[in-house]
Amino acid sequence: MNYKIGKSKNSNPKTAVEEAASQLHNPKLILFFSGVDQFKEYAREIRERFPQAISMGSTTFAAFCKEGAFKETLMLIGFEDGIRCEAGLLQEADKYSLKYVDQVTRCASQFNNPENTICLEFSSALIRCEELVLSTINAVTAKKRIPVFGGSAGDRGKAEKTMIALNGQVYQNACVFVMIENLGGKIHLYRENIYKPTTHYFKATKVDVRKRIVYEYDNKPAAKVMADALGVSISQLPKYLDQSPMGRIIGNEMYIVANNTVVNGSAMEYHARIYNNSQVVLLEADKYQSVIGETLKQVKRECSRPSLTLMVNCLARSLLFEADGYLSQFATTVGSSVGDYIGFAGYGEQLNEQHFNQTMVLAVFE
């Protein structure tokens, strides 16, 4: 696989693109990440410079590579060869993404080697669209056994504005996706949780699925149930929301659902869906450096010679690492194990049919 990773902090968008893409000649695919402020200009400049390439990007809290974590920086990767790719767009993502399912069908029809193929997607954040988008994409990809991997766009962490882009056009209510076949081997997918279950398990008994609100656990007000489990009052609960997410249990798997806010003093709003009758567990922080070390050991065992890794590291995890002074060390630690990689931090992560939060997902190319 022939690719180049580049970055620039130059304040002039045209110059930044020239610097970040200086080693690219004839790329088939460009993925790029940056802060919100100049994202539109980056998208336009990349398209003008490489009109023949698929270009797909997302705003982010920070961009990652083996050299570290970079904020307010343009970071990109260009694939010159070693892959095949087809891209598409789902508009009206918060309500009517299914109208655009033909885009997914068109792209998927070009691929017949699912072990070597993924559907990489970036979704608009803050509009509760992820589950609808995944339902649309998986309606096609599940039949082809093509795994889905990606994340929601990010920003500075203030939940103000996110954007995604495809071929120079920028969107705030959409999902952009590209199906990538690795011509040099398989693609291995990993999901890492740095939270562990407590002893507090509940059943969601009254929910508004579309609004991601749980009104009751075990037929009791959801906020009171959570406050009692933490041993605090409901008025104190907001202080604990970031460090005490929920885990939604599906069979033997557990997916993290981040708290958003307390609603009317009794209900809980989340950043991913909890369905009626879902089994959930209150989570607490694990020793995250140890967990990350074990994840990277597993990657090296199962894919000893990775050529490239794509990463989505949740914005909430990134904020936690930054507060602990660990964000750059985290980025270089990942690079020391997997080698070349590029990643971004947004408001959610997606893997196959599931949307979740406060997680890291990796796609490792042999």
KAKA-V704356 format. One record per backbone hydrogen bond with DSSP energy under -0.5 kcal/mol. NH is the residue of the N-H (numbers start at 0). CO is the residue of the C=O. Records with the same first field share a line. If there is no record, write none. Layout:
# KAKA-V704356
NH->CO  CO
This chain:
# KAKA-V704356
1->80
2->0
3->77
5->75
7->73
12->10
15->11
16->12
17->13
18->14
19->15
20->16
21->18
23->20
27->78
28->78
29->53
30->76
31->55
32->74
33->57
38->35
41->37
42->38
43->39
44->40
45->41
46->42
47->43
48->44
49->45
52->49
53->27
55->29
56->164
57->31
58->162
59->33
60->344
62->69
63->342
64->67
65->340
67->64
69->62
73->7
74->32  72
75->5
76->30
77->3
78->28
79->1  77
80->1
83->180
85->178
87->176
89->174
90->88
91->172
92->172
94->91
95->91
98->95
99->96
100->97
102->99
103->99  100
104->100
105->101
106->102
107->103
108->104
109->106
110->107
115->112
116->113
117->179
118->146
119->117  177
120->148
121->175
122->150
123->173
132->128
133->129
134->130
135->131
136->132
137->133
138->134
139->135  136
140->136
141->137
142->139
143->139
144->140
145->140
146->116  144
148->118
149->349
150->120
151->347
152->122
153->58
163->170
164->56
165->168
166->54
168->165
170->163
174->89
175->121
176->87
177->119
178->85
179->117  177
180->83
181->115  179
182->81  180
183->81
184->181
186->114
187->363
189->361
191->359
193->357
195->283
197->281
200->198
201->279
203->277
204->202  215
205->215
207->212
208->206
211->207  208
212->207
213->267
214->205  212
215->205
216->219
217->202
219->216
221->214
222->265
224->220
225->221
226->222
227->223
228->224
229->225
230->226
231->226
235->232
236->232  233
238->235
239->236
240->236  237
243->239  240
245->256
246->280
247->245  254
248->246  278
249->247  252
252->249
254->247
256->245
258->240
259->268
260->268
262->266
263->261
265->262
266->262
267->213
268->260
269->211
270->257
276->203
277->274
278->248
279->201  277
280->246
281->199
282->244
283->195
285->193
287->285
289->286
290->286
291->287
292->288
293->289
294->290
295->291
296->292
297->293
298->294
299->295
300->296
301->297
302->298
305->302
306->364
307->364
308->339
309->362
310->341
311->360
312->343
313->311  358
314->345
317->313
318->314
319->315
320->316
321->317
322->318
323->319
324->321
325->320
326->320
329->325
330->326
331->327
332->328
333->329
334->330
335->331
336->332  333
337->333
338->334
341->308
342->63
343->310
344->61
346->152
347->151
348->355
349->149
350->353
351->147
353->350
355->348
356->255
359->191
360->311
361->189
362->309
363->187  361
364->307  362
365->185
